[in-house]
Amino acid sequence: MTSEPVSFVFAGDIMCHKQNLDAALVSPAAGQTLSIYDFNPSFEKVAPIISTADFAIANLETTLPGENLPNGYTGYPHFGSPDSLAGAAKKAGFDILTTANNHSFDYGVSGMRRTISALNELRLRQTGTFTTVEGRNSNPALIIERNNVRIGLLNYTYGLNVVTTDEMTSLVHLIDAKTISNHIDMIRDEVDCVVLYLHWGREYKTRPSADQTKLASQLISYGADAIIGSHPHVIQSFEIRKNRKDRYGRVNDRIVAYSLGNFFGGQRNRRSDGGMVLQFSVGIRQASESNPARLLPEPINSNPSPELRANGTDRGNKLFFEKVRHELVWIATPDSLREESVTYQLLPVKEWRNRTGELTEAARSEMQQFERDSAGIISGKGGSRN
């Protein structure tokens, strides 16, 4: 039996700072008392990229605590955002939002549980935080399937920004090599591919730390096939490790993207004003065939080469990656466009970098600087680890 490869789009951190809230605020109609926040315009221009995949995944680095907050919605340092932020991500094409990060409990356990409830209402799947200890222990991974290819997604964070309680740590996945090893072992026989989304690394450092690279090697040996990272708020390098063997005797290529940077938010520091969207497809075939992963320079919304087919669907079949590529996305402020705009907008860099008539000169210069910086980081020729 032949199955189609499954396509993925991964994006980095979705945050919501005070300036993003202010820009998305829509004046309530006459007779209405509740404020309305519309984030749909922010995601519209990047939706064609996100919606191309079978599964589009990003990290929700804010909470959705509900509208009855004493002081209204809040940005950094305690993120509390309207449900419409996640709704806009859903409308743009996202299917899954990971929720284990250092801001998971900015509004306590109740805020974390309310976030999961809101995502469920929006029909957005999530993993990384859990409403019950029993749910976390029995189903640590989100298992998804398409084209008879099963993928296990596990999400972890290095820590939390709040003073933690035992209840909090029992409801979130914290990065711990032994714990991750046990979780992979729990699902390895059920899935063809294990993807880890890790909230890790040092903020604003464009090269992965020695601890990151060491842990990545360790987790690959435990059975991780792809490791996707966030938290540094800048892009870090990504790599394909060729023909790596794990403890189960599986030999295949492994993808490591140390940090995808910011996808949405209000940070304007150099290199923090955008991020990388990573795409790849996963397939399975009989172990006698070979099809190494290929790193392609084209953006993910270009016309790809014909897909290779996977032969066989047994759990023991060989995994392969194909069409591994990336797209840079820049976060435009309301005054970045010459046309009247009141909101932040996500702009695909390749499509927008030369639109002199639509971007202000200052904005185009900032976008081009972001593109140059990102190219150096991705190629390994630029950036800082220390």
C-alpha positions as CSV (number, residue, x, y, z in Angstrom):
1,M,0.0,0.0,0.0
2,T,1.3,3.5,-0.9
3,S,0.5,6.5,1.2
4,E,1.0,10.2,0.6
5,P,3.5,12.1,2.7
6,V,2.1,14.3,5.4
7,S,2.9,18.0,5.2
8,F,3.7,20.3,8.2
9,V,4.1,24.0,8.8
10,F,5.8,25.0,12.0
11,A,5.8,28.6,13.3
12,G,7.4,30.1,16.4
13,D,6.0,32.1,19.3
14,I,2.5,33.8,19.1
15,M,2.6,36.5,21.8
16,C,0.4,39.5,22.4
17,H,2.0,42.6,23.8
18,K,0.1,45.7,25.0
19,Q,0.7,47.4,21.7
20,N,-0.8,44.5,19.8
21,L,-3.8,44.6,22.0
22,D,-4.2,48.4,21.5
23,A,-3.9,48.0,17.7
24,A,-6.5,45.2,17.5
25,L,-9.1,46.9,19.6
26,V,-12.3,47.7,17.7
27,S,-14.6,50.3,19.2
28,P,-17.7,48.6,20.5
29,A,-21.0,49.3,18.7
30,A,-23.6,51.4,20.3
31,G,-25.1,49.6,23.3
32,Q,-22.2,47.2,23.7
33,T,-20.1,47.3,26.7
34,L,-17.5,44.6,26.0
35,S,-14.4,45.5,23.9
36,I,-13.9,43.6,20.7
37,Y,-10.4,42.7,19.4
38,D,-9.9,41.8,15.8
39,F,-6.7,40.0,14.9
40,N,-7.8,38.6,11.6
41,P,-6.1,41.4,9.6
42,S,-2.8,40.6,11.3
43,F,-2.8,37.1,9.9
44,E,-4.4,37.6,6.5
45,K,-1.3,38.0,4.4
46,V,0.4,35.0,5.8
47,A,-2.6,32.7,5.6
48,P,-1.7,31.3,2.2
49,I,1.5,29.9,3.7
50,I,0.0,28.5,6.8
51,S,-3.0,26.9,5.1
52,T,-0.9,24.9,2.6
53,A,-0.1,22.1,5.2
54,D,-1.9,19.1,6.4
55,F,-1.0,20.3,9.9
56,A,0.1,23.8,10.9
57,I,1.5,24.2,14.4
58,A,2.7,27.2,16.5
59,N,3.5,28.0,20.1
60,L,0.9,30.0,21.9
61,E,3.0,32.1,24.3
62,T,0.1,33.7,26.1
63,T,-2.9,32.7,28.1
64,L,-6.6,33.0,27.2
65,P,-8.0,33.8,30.7
66,G,-11.4,35.1,29.6
67,E,-12.9,38.6,29.3
68,N,-13.8,39.1,33.0
69,L,-10.3,40.3,34.1
70,P,-10.1,43.0,36.7
71,N,-7.7,45.1,34.7
72,G,-8.6,43.9,31.2
73,Y,-6.3,42.0,28.9
74,T,-2.6,42.3,29.5
75,G,0.7,42.0,27.7
76,Y,4.1,41.3,29.1
77,P,5.1,40.3,31.7
78,H,1.7,38.5,32.4
79,F,0.2,37.6,29.1
80,G,-3.6,37.5,29.0
81,S,-5.1,37.7,25.6
82,P,-8.6,37.6,24.0
83,D,-9.8,34.4,22.5
84,S,-10.0,36.1,19.2
85,L,-6.2,36.0,18.9
86,A,-6.4,32.2,18.7
87,G,-9.4,32.5,16.6
88,A,-7.4,34.5,14.0
89,A,-4.7,31.9,14.1
90,K,-7.3,29.2,13.4
91,K,-8.8,31.2,10.5
92,A,-5.3,31.6,9.0
93,G,-4.9,27.8,8.9
94,F,-3.3,26.7,12.2
95,D,-4.5,23.3,13.5
96,I,-2.5,22.9,16.7
97,L,-1.1,25.3,19.3
98,T,1.5,24.1,21.8
99,T,0.9,25.6,25.2
100,A,3.9,24.6,27.3
101,N,6.1,27.7,27.8
102,N,7.3,30.0,30.5
103,H,4.0,32.0,30.3
104,S,1.6,29.0,30.6
105,F,0.6,30.0,34.2
106,D,0.7,33.8,34.0
107,Y,-2.9,33.6,35.2
108,G,-2.5,30.6,37.4
109,V,-3.9,27.1,37.1
110,S,-7.3,28.5,36.3
111,G,-5.9,30.6,33.5
112,M,-4.1,27.6,32.0
113,R,-7.3,25.5,32.2
114,R,-9.3,28.4,30.7
115,T,-6.8,28.5,27.8
116,I,-7.3,24.8,27.0
117,S,-11.1,25.2,27.2
118,A,-11.0,28.2,24.8
119,L,-8.8,26.4,22.3
120,N,-11.2,23.4,22.5
121,E,-14.2,25.7,21.8
122,L,-12.3,27.0,18.7
123,R,-11.5,23.5,17.6
124,L,-7.8,24.0,17.9
125,R,-5.9,21.1,19.3
126,Q,-3.2,21.6,21.8
127,T,-0.6,19.8,23.9
128,G,2.0,20.6,26.6
129,T,-0.4,21.6,29.4
130,F,-3.2,19.5,30.8
131,T,-6.3,20.0,32.8
132,T,-5.7,16.9,35.0
133,V,-2.7,14.9,36.2
134,E,-4.4,11.7,34.9
135,G,-4.7,13.2,31.4
136,R,-1.0,14.2,31.4
137,N,0.1,10.8,32.6
138,S,-2.0,8.7,30.4
139,N,-1.8,10.8,27.2
140,P,1.4,12.8,27.3
141,A,1.5,13.2,23.5
142,L,-0.9,14.5,20.9
143,I,-1.1,11.8,18.3
144,I,-2.3,12.9,14.8
145,E,-2.7,10.9,11.7
146,R,-3.1,11.6,8.0
147,N,-2.6,9.3,5.0
148,N,-2.0,6.4,7.3
149,V,1.1,8.1,8.8
150,R,0.9,8.6,12.5
151,I,2.8,11.3,14.3
152,G,3.3,11.9,18.0
153,L,3.7,15.5,19.1
154,L,5.3,16.2,22.5
155,N,5.7,19.7,23.9
156,Y,7.9,20.8,26.8
157,T,9.2,24.0,28.4
158,Y,12.4,24.8,30.3
159,G,10.5,26.4,33.1
160,L,7.8,28.9,34.2
161,N,7.9,32.6,35.0
162,V,5.7,32.3,38.1
163,V,6.4,31.0,41.6
164,T,5.5,27.4,40.9
165,T,3.3,25.1,42.9
166,D,3.2,21.3,42.9
167,E,-0.1,21.5,41.1
168,M,1.4,23.6,38.3
169,T,4.3,21.3,37.7
170,S,2.0,18.3,37.6
171,L,0.0,19.9,34.8
172,V,2.8,20.9,32.4
173,H,5.6,19.1,30.6
174,L,8.9,20.4,31.8
175,I,12.1,19.6,29.9
176,D,13.7,16.7,31.6
177,A,15.7,14.1,29.5
178,K,14.5,11.1,31.5
179,T,10.8,12.2,31.3
180,I,11.0,12.8,27.6
181,S,12.7,9.4,27.1
182,N,9.8,7.8,29.0
183,H,7.2,9.6,26.9
184,I,8.8,8.6,23.6
185,D,9.0,5.0,24.8
186,M,5.2,5.2,25.7
187,I,4.3,6.1,22.1
188,R,7.1,4.7,19.9
189,D,5.2,1.6,18.9
190,E,2.0,3.6,18.1
191,V,3.6,6.2,15.7
192,D,5.8,6.5,12.7
193,C,7.3,9.8,13.6
194,V,8.0,11.6,16.9
195,V,8.1,15.4,16.9
196,L,9.3,17.4,19.9
197,Y,8.4,21.1,20.3
198,L,10.7,22.5,22.9
199,H,10.5,25.9,24.6
200,W,14.2,26.2,25.4
201,G,17.5,28.1,24.8
202,R,18.8,31.6,25.7
203,E,16.8,34.6,24.8
204,Y,18.1,36.8,22.0
205,K,21.0,34.4,21.2
206,T,21.1,33.5,17.5
207,R,23.2,30.4,17.9
208,P,22.1,27.4,20.0
209,S,23.9,26.8,23.2
210,A,26.1,23.8,23.9
211,D,23.4,22.5,26.2
212,Q,20.8,22.7,23.4
213,T,23.0,20.8,20.9
214,K,23.9,18.2,23.5
215,L,20.3,17.7,24.5
216,A,19.2,17.5,20.8
217,S,21.7,14.6,20.3
218,Q,20.4,12.9,23.4
219,L,16.8,13.1,22.4
220,I,17.5,11.9,18.9
221,S,19.2,8.8,20.4
222,Y,16.0,8.4,22.4
223,G,13.9,8.3,19.3
224,A,13.0,11.9,18.4
225,D,12.7,12.4,14.6
226,A,12.2,16.2,14.6
227,I,12.9,18.8,17.2
228,I,11.3,22.2,16.8
229,G,12.4,25.1,19.1
230,S,11.1,28.4,20.4
231,H,11.7,30.9,23.2
232,P,14.9,32.8,22.2
233,H,12.7,35.3,20.3
234,V,15.2,35.2,17.4
235,I,15.8,32.7,14.7
236,Q,18.5,30.1,15.4
237,S,20.0,27.6,12.9
238,F,18.4,24.5,11.7
239,E,20.0,21.3,10.4
240,I,19.3,17.9,9.1
241,R,21.3,15.2,10.8
242,K,21.8,12.4,8.3
243,N,21.2,8.7,8.9
244,R,21.1,8.9,12.7
245,K,20.4,5.7,14.7
246,D,18.3,5.6,17.8
247,R,17.9,3.1,20.6
248,Y,15.2,1.3,18.7
249,G,17.6,0.6,15.8
250,R,15.8,3.0,13.5
251,V,18.2,4.8,11.1
252,N,16.8,7.9,9.4
253,D,17.5,11.6,9.0
254,R,16.5,13.9,11.8
255,I,15.5,17.6,11.7
256,V,16.5,20.0,14.4
257,A,15.3,23.6,14.2
258,Y,16.7,25.2,17.4
259,S,14.4,28.3,17.3
260,L,11.9,29.6,14.8
261,G,11.9,33.1,16.4
262,N,8.8,35.3,16.9
263,F,5.7,34.7,14.7
264,F,3.5,37.4,16.2
265,G,4.1,40.0,18.9
266,G,5.2,43.5,19.6
267,Q,9.0,43.1,20.1
268,R,11.0,45.5,17.8
269,N,14.6,44.7,18.7
270,R,16.8,43.8,15.7
271,R,16.2,40.1,14.8
272,S,13.2,39.9,17.1
273,D,10.8,41.6,14.6
274,G,10.0,38.3,12.8
275,G,10.6,34.6,12.5
276,M,10.9,31.6,10.3
277,V,8.2,29.3,9.2
278,L,9.5,25.8,8.6
279,Q,7.9,23.3,6.3
280,F,8.6,19.6,5.7
281,S,6.7,16.5,4.7
282,V,6.9,13.2,6.4
283,G,6.5,9.8,4.7
284,I,7.1,6.1,5.3
285,R,8.4,3.5,2.9
286,Q,9.9,0.1,2.9
287,A,13.3,0.1,4.5
288,S,15.0,-1.1,1.3
289,E,14.3,2.2,-0.5
290,S,16.3,5.4,0.0
291,N,15.3,9.0,-0.1
292,P,17.5,11.4,1.8
293,A,16.1,14.7,3.1
294,R,16.7,17.6,0.9
295,L,17.1,21.2,2.1
296,L,15.5,23.3,-0.6
297,P,15.9,27.1,-0.8
298,E,12.5,27.8,-2.2
299,P,9.8,29.4,0.0
300,I,7.0,27.0,1.1
301,N,4.4,28.6,-1.1
302,S,6.4,28.1,-4.3
303,N,5.7,25.3,-6.7
304,P,7.4,22.2,-5.2
305,S,8.9,19.3,-7.0
306,P,6.6,16.2,-7.4
307,E,6.1,14.4,-4.1
308,L,7.8,11.1,-3.6
309,R,5.4,8.4,-2.4
310,A,5.8,6.2,0.7
311,N,5.5,2.5,0.2
312,G,3.9,0.6,3.0
313,T,2.4,1.7,6.3
314,D,3.6,-0.7,8.9
315,R,5.1,0.9,12.0
316,G,8.4,-0.7,11.2
317,N,8.8,1.0,7.8
318,K,11.5,3.6,7.2
319,L,10.7,7.3,7.8
320,F,11.8,10.0,5.4
321,F,11.6,13.8,5.2
322,E,11.2,15.7,2.0
323,K,10.6,19.3,0.8
324,V,12.4,20.8,3.9
325,R,12.3,24.5,3.3
326,H,11.6,27.8,5.1
327,E,9.9,31.1,4.7
328,L,10.7,34.3,6.6
329,V,7.9,36.3,8.1
330,W,8.3,39.9,9.3
331,I,6.0,41.6,11.8
332,A,4.9,45.0,10.4
333,T,3.8,47.7,12.7
334,P,0.7,49.8,11.9
335,D,2.9,52.6,10.5
336,S,4.9,50.2,8.2
337,L,2.5,50.4,5.3
338,R,1.9,53.5,3.2
339,E,-1.8,52.7,3.2
340,E,-3.8,53.5,6.3
341,S,-3.4,50.7,8.8
342,V,-4.2,50.4,12.5
343,T,-2.9,46.9,13.2
344,Y,0.2,44.8,13.2
345,Q,0.5,42.6,10.1
346,L,2.5,39.4,9.3
347,L,4.3,39.9,5.9
348,P,6.0,37.1,4.0
349,V,9.5,38.6,3.3
350,K,10.1,37.2,-0.1
351,E,6.8,38.6,-1.4
352,W,7.0,42.0,0.3
353,R,10.7,43.0,0.4
354,N,10.6,44.9,-2.9
355,R,7.1,46.5,-2.6
356,T,8.4,50.0,-2.5
357,G,5.0,51.5,-3.2
358,E,3.3,49.7,-0.3
359,L,6.0,49.8,2.5
360,T,7.5,52.9,3.9
361,E,11.2,53.3,3.2
362,A,12.0,52.8,6.9
363,A,9.9,49.6,7.1
364,R,11.5,48.2,3.9
365,S,14.9,48.9,5.3
366,E,14.0,47.1,8.6
367,M,12.6,44.1,6.7
368,Q,15.7,43.8,4.5
369,Q,17.9,44.0,7.6
370,F,15.9,41.2,9.2
371,E,16.3,39.1,6.0
372,R,20.0,39.7,5.9
373,D,20.4,38.8,9.5
374,S,18.3,35.7,9.2
375,A,20.2,34.5,6.1
376,G,23.5,34.7,8.1
377,I,22.0,32.9,11.1
378,I,20.4,30.1,9.0
379,S,23.7,29.6,7.0
380,G,25.7,29.4,10.3
381,K,27.8,32.4,9.3
382,G,26.3,34.9,11.8
383,G,24.9,35.2,15.3
384,S,26.0,34.9,18.9
385,R,25.9,32.0,21.3
386,N,27.2,33.8,24.4
